[in-house]
Every structure is written in structure tokens, then in C-alpha cells.
Amino acid sequence: MLHRRFNLSRISDLASASPYGLNAMDHTSPRFSQPANAEHMHGSGALLMRQWAALQDAGGAVAAMAGLAPEHLSQKVRQFPVLIKDTDRWRQELATNQVADMTAMMQPGLAALLAVNARGQDATAAALTLWREYHAAREAVLLLVPETGAMGPRRAA
């Protein structure tokens, strides 16, 4: 049983751009709200950065609930929002949509895991399932960033 508490401050950013809400019948769910400056942040790419960071935090929390060792994040995972800005527009749009889909998946999943954990029940199997889905989705979105050569990512003048 997991007795560790998680900091939900950045994890709550998962819902900032998600059109999906939590089930109104679930009274144990945390409150997610959209930041006042979300539209301004979207134009600058800061929203993608915040959502990506929140997804990594949520993934770490899910991994801990699944009993997995802490993951050492690769440079590509840590720098994804910056790397995707240097790609074609279609890749950026696809990445934005994928991150929104991951947000929609992780938000209710993490809320449910936290609720189960708060009741003192074992959420290991459910957390492992959510972790596998998250990991597969993350690997898919990372494939949108082309591999770089010895001179770094392709730059256009």
C-alpha cells in the first residue's frame, strides 16, 4: 500500500486545455481549473510546456503507485516542447493534439488512482495499466521529433 502524498500543483495543469471534464458524480475528484491566461500561453507554446511538464509529473506519480522505480528521463523527453517547435507545422499540430489526448487520459485516471489510494485500497494493477498506456502514448508523440545528427536538430533560416 502506498502512503506517499503527491504534489498536485503541476499535475492540476493537466486539465487546463482539456475539453473533457471529470464525472460530476465523483465527489472525491480534485478540482481542475483553466488558468486565466491560457489563451495567451497557447500562442507562445508555454501551454504545451506546462502540459508536458504536468504529464511527466503525473506519469511519475502513476509509476510510483505502480511500484516502478523512478524513471531517468532522456534529453528528448525533457526537451520535447522545445524540440517540437523546430519541426514542420503539421508535426506541431499533431503533437499538440496528442498531448491534449494524453491529458484527457491521465486526468481522470490519476484522479481515480488517487481516490483508490486515499481509501487505502491497492491500486497497483490499475496504476501499472495506466502507466503502460501513458508510456506508449509518450513514445508515440516523441516520434514526431526527427532524430538529430551530430550537429543537432535541423534549423531553417
C-alpha positions as a Markdown table, in Angstrom:
| # | Residue | x | y | z |
|---|---|---|---|---|
| 1 | Met | 0.0 | 0.0 | 0.0 |
| 2 | Leu | 1.3 | 3.4 | -0.9 |
| 3 | His | 1.4 | 6.0 | 1.9 |
| 4 | Arg | 3.1 | 8.7 | -0.1 |
| 5 | Arg | 1.4 | 12.1 | -0.8 |
| 6 | Phe | 1.8 | 13.7 | -4.2 |
| 7 | Asn | 2.1 | 17.3 | -5.0 |
| 8 | Leu | -0.8 | 18.1 | -7.3 |
| 9 | Ser | 0.1 | 21.7 | -8.1 |
| 10 | Arg | 1.6 | 21.0 | -11.6 |
| 11 | Ile | -0.5 | 17.9 | -12.1 |
| 12 | Ser | -3.6 | 20.1 | -12.0 |
| 13 | Asp | -2.4 | 21.7 | -15.2 |
| 14 | Leu | -3.4 | 18.6 | -17.0 |
| 15 | Ala | -6.9 | 19.9 | -17.3 |
| 16 | Ser | -6.0 | 23.4 | -18.3 |
| 17 | Ala | -6.7 | 22.8 | -22.0 |
| 18 | Ser | -8.7 | 19.6 | -21.9 |
| 19 | Pro | -12.3 | 19.8 | -23.2 |
| 20 | Tyr | -13.1 | 16.7 | -21.1 |
| 21 | Gly | -14.3 | 17.1 | -17.5 |
| 22 | Leu | -14.4 | 14.8 | -14.6 |
| 23 | Asn | -17.5 | 12.8 | -13.9 |
| 24 | Ala | -19.8 | 15.1 | -11.8 |
| 25 | Met | -20.9 | 12.1 | -9.7 |
| 26 | Asp | -17.4 | 11.5 | -8.4 |
| 27 | His | -17.2 | 13.8 | -5.3 |
| 28 | Thr | -13.6 | 12.7 | -4.4 |
| 29 | Ser | -12.1 | 14.1 | -7.6 |
| 30 | Pro | -9.7 | 17.1 | -7.3 |
| 31 | Arg | -10.8 | 20.4 | -8.8 |
| 32 | Phe | -9.1 | 21.3 | -12.1 |
| 33 | Ser | -9.4 | 24.8 | -13.5 |
| 34 | Gln | -8.2 | 26.6 | -16.5 |
| 35 | Pro | -5.7 | 29.4 | -15.9 |
| 36 | Ala | -6.9 | 32.9 | -16.7 |
| 37 | Asn | -4.1 | 33.5 | -19.2 |
| 38 | Ala | -4.5 | 30.1 | -21.1 |
| 39 | Glu | -5.3 | 31.7 | -24.5 |
| 40 | His | -2.2 | 33.9 | -24.3 |
| 41 | Met | 0.0 | 31.0 | -23.3 |
| 42 | His | -1.3 | 28.8 | -26.1 |
| 43 | Gly | 0.1 | 31.2 | -28.7 |
| 44 | Ser | 3.6 | 31.2 | -27.3 |
| 45 | Gly | 3.9 | 27.5 | -26.7 |
| 46 | Ala | 4.0 | 27.9 | -23.0 |
| 47 | Leu | 0.8 | 25.9 | -22.6 |
| 48 | Leu | 2.4 | 22.9 | -24.3 |
| 49 | Met | 5.4 | 23.2 | -22.0 |
| 50 | Arg | 3.2 | 23.4 | -18.9 |
| 51 | Gln | 1.1 | 20.5 | -20.0 |
| 52 | Trp | 4.1 | 18.4 | -20.9 |
| 53 | Ala | 5.7 | 19.1 | -17.5 |
| 54 | Ala | 2.4 | 18.2 | -15.8 |
| 55 | Leu | 2.2 | 15.0 | -17.8 |
| 56 | Gln | 5.7 | 14.0 | -16.7 |
| 57 | Asp | 4.8 | 14.7 | -13.1 |
| 58 | Ala | 1.6 | 12.7 | -13.4 |
| 59 | Gly | 3.5 | 9.9 | -15.1 |
| 60 | Gly | 5.9 | 9.8 | -12.2 |
| 61 | Ala | 3.1 | 9.7 | -9.7 |
| 62 | Val | 1.4 | 6.8 | -11.6 |
| 63 | Ala | 4.7 | 5.0 | -11.8 |
| 64 | Ala | 5.2 | 5.3 | -8.0 |
| 65 | Met | 1.7 | 4.0 | -7.4 |
| 66 | Ala | 2.5 | 1.1 | -9.8 |
| 67 | Gly | 5.6 | 0.3 | -7.7 |
| 68 | Leu | 8.0 | 1.1 | -10.5 |
| 69 | Ala | 11.4 | 2.6 | -9.9 |
| 70 | Pro | 11.8 | 6.3 | -10.7 |
| 71 | Glu | 12.5 | 6.9 | -14.4 |
| 72 | His | 15.5 | 8.7 | -15.7 |
| 73 | Leu | 14.1 | 11.0 | -18.3 |
| 74 | Ser | 16.0 | 11.3 | -21.5 |
| 75 | Gln | 17.0 | 14.6 | -23.0 |
| 76 | Lys | 14.4 | 14.1 | -25.7 |
| 77 | Val | 11.6 | 13.7 | -23.1 |
| 78 | Arg | 12.8 | 16.7 | -21.1 |
| 79 | Gln | 13.2 | 19.0 | -24.1 |
| 80 | Phe | 10.2 | 17.8 | -26.2 |
| 81 | Pro | 8.3 | 21.2 | -26.2 |
| 82 | Val | 11.4 | 23.0 | -27.4 |
| 83 | Leu | 12.3 | 20.4 | -30.0 |
| 84 | Ile | 8.9 | 20.2 | -31.5 |
| 85 | Lys | 8.9 | 23.9 | -32.1 |
| 86 | Asp | 11.7 | 23.4 | -34.7 |
| 87 | Thr | 9.6 | 20.9 | -36.8 |
| 88 | Asp | 7.1 | 21.3 | -39.5 |
| 89 | Arg | 3.7 | 22.8 | -38.7 |
| 90 | Trp | 1.8 | 19.5 | -39.1 |
| 91 | Arg | 4.1 | 17.8 | -36.6 |
| 92 | Gln | 3.5 | 20.6 | -34.1 |
| 93 | Glu | -0.3 | 20.4 | -34.5 |
| 94 | Leu | -0.2 | 16.6 | -34.2 |
| 95 | Ala | 1.9 | 16.9 | -31.1 |
| 96 | Thr | -0.5 | 19.4 | -29.6 |
| 97 | Asn | -3.4 | 17.1 | -30.2 |
| 98 | Gln | -1.6 | 14.1 | -28.8 |
| 99 | Val | -0.6 | 16.0 | -25.6 |
| 100 | Ala | -4.3 | 17.0 | -25.3 |
| 101 | Asp | -5.3 | 13.4 | -25.7 |
| 102 | Met | -2.7 | 12.3 | -23.1 |
| 103 | Thr | -4.1 | 14.9 | -20.8 |
| 104 | Ala | -7.6 | 13.6 | -21.3 |
| 105 | Met | -6.4 | 10.1 | -20.5 |
| 106 | Met | -4.3 | 11.0 | -17.4 |
| 107 | Gln | -6.6 | 13.4 | -15.7 |
| 108 | Pro | -9.4 | 11.0 | -14.8 |
| 109 | Gly | -7.0 | 8.1 | -14.5 |
| 110 | Leu | -4.9 | 9.8 | -11.9 |
| 111 | Ala | -7.9 | 11.2 | -10.1 |
| 112 | Ala | -9.3 | 7.6 | -9.8 |
| 113 | Leu | -5.9 | 6.2 | -8.7 |
| 114 | Leu | -5.6 | 8.9 | -6.0 |
| 115 | Ala | -9.2 | 8.2 | -4.8 |
| 116 | Val | -8.5 | 4.5 | -4.6 |
| 117 | Asn | -5.2 | 5.1 | -2.8 |
| 118 | Ala | -6.9 | 7.5 | -0.4 |
| 119 | Arg | -9.4 | 4.8 | 0.6 |
| 120 | Gly | -6.5 | 2.6 | 1.5 |
| 121 | Gln | -7.0 | 0.1 | -1.4 |
| 122 | Asp | -4.4 | -1.4 | -3.6 |
| 123 | Ala | -4.2 | 0.5 | -6.9 |
| 124 | Thr | -1.0 | -1.2 | -8.2 |
| 125 | Ala | -2.6 | -3.1 | -11.1 |
| 126 | Ala | -4.6 | -0.2 | -12.3 |
| 127 | Ala | -1.6 | 2.2 | -11.9 |
| 128 | Leu | 0.5 | -0.2 | -14.0 |
| 129 | Thr | -2.1 | -0.3 | -16.7 |
| 130 | Leu | -2.3 | 3.5 | -16.8 |
| 131 | Trp | 1.5 | 3.7 | -16.8 |
| 132 | Arg | 1.7 | 1.4 | -19.8 |
| 133 | Glu | -0.9 | 3.5 | -21.7 |
| 134 | Tyr | 0.9 | 6.7 | -20.8 |
| 135 | His | 4.3 | 5.3 | -21.8 |
| 136 | Ala | 3.1 | 4.1 | -25.2 |
| 137 | Ala | 1.4 | 7.5 | -25.9 |
| 138 | Arg | 4.5 | 9.3 | -24.8 |
| 139 | Glu | 6.7 | 7.2 | -27.1 |
| 140 | Ala | 4.4 | 7.8 | -30.0 |
| 141 | Val | 4.4 | 11.6 | -29.5 |
| 142 | Leu | 8.2 | 11.6 | -29.2 |
| 143 | Leu | 8.5 | 10.0 | -32.6 |
| 144 | Leu | 7.2 | 13.3 | -34.1 |
| 145 | Val | 10.6 | 14.8 | -33.3 |
| 146 | Pro | 13.0 | 13.7 | -36.1 |
| 147 | Glu | 16.3 | 12.2 | -35.0 |
| 148 | Thr | 19.1 | 14.7 | -34.9 |
| 149 | Gly | 22.6 | 14.2 | -36.3 |
| 150 | Ala | 25.8 | 15.1 | -34.6 |
| 151 | Met | 25.2 | 18.8 | -35.4 |
| 152 | Gly | 21.8 | 18.9 | -33.6 |
| 153 | Pro | 18.3 | 19.5 | -34.9 |
| 154 | Arg | 17.7 | 20.8 | -38.4 |
| 155 | Arg | 17.4 | 24.6 | -38.5 |
| 156 | Ala | 15.9 | 26.7 | -41.2 |
| 157 | Ala | 16.9 | 30.3 | -41.9 |
